Structures are given as C-alpha cells and as structure tokens.
Amino acid sequence: AKKIGGEGTIVSSTEVCTEEIEDYNGVASNIPQSWTLKSFWNYSLYHVDDLPFLLDDLPQPFTSMRKALEDRRNPNPIRKILPVPTKLPPLPPELEMIEIEESLSLVDSFAE
C-alpha cells in the first residue's frame, strides 16, 4: 500500500450502516495524524439533528414518521441549501498530476 505524507483533509458522508462505519473507521485509524477526516450528514431531507425525535425513537411504520414530520401544528423546518461555489481553489501542486487510478489505490490503502 502506498503511504502518504504531508497534511490534508478527507471528506466523507456520515454513515449509519455497519459495513460503511467499519470502512470509515479503517480510514480514520490509518491516515497520518497530520491529516483530518471530516464527515457530514447528507442523506435525507431532514438533518438528523432537526428531527422532532431521536433516531432510537423513530416512529414505526413509515407513515407514523411521515405524519409526525408533516404535523402543521409543530412544523419542522428544512435547513437552507448551502450556496453552490462559483470557484474552487486550485489543487496543491503535488496533487495536480495525480492519476485517477493512483487516487483510488490511495483510498483503498486507507481501508486496509
């Protein structure tokens, strides 16, 4: 496996399933300390922190959950969408020439 140096940030989605959490933890435990791993919730219309109940108390079946979220007496606002960036900063010089296959093998090496 290829080892990386320097510093940087790896961004991913917050996962809820066992296999994906294990992958995330595998990456987290294998990146250098100079790197940061950040995850963000992005899979649903409502942010998990904005739900009117804890995930452990999720109403069952789905219709009960839907009705709780649609209750007009207790509205649950949806967060505003972040603006789309109009310009991204350039890649660091050491990454400009990296090949896609090399990038994928680099990610694979974190999960080993």
Secondary structure as UniProt FT lines:
FT   STRAND          8..13
FT   HELIX           18..30
FT   TURN            33..34
FT   STRAND          35..40
FT   HELIX           48..50
FT   HELIX           55..57
FT   HELIX           62..70
FT   TURN            72..73
FT   HELIX           93..96
FT   HELIX           100..111
//
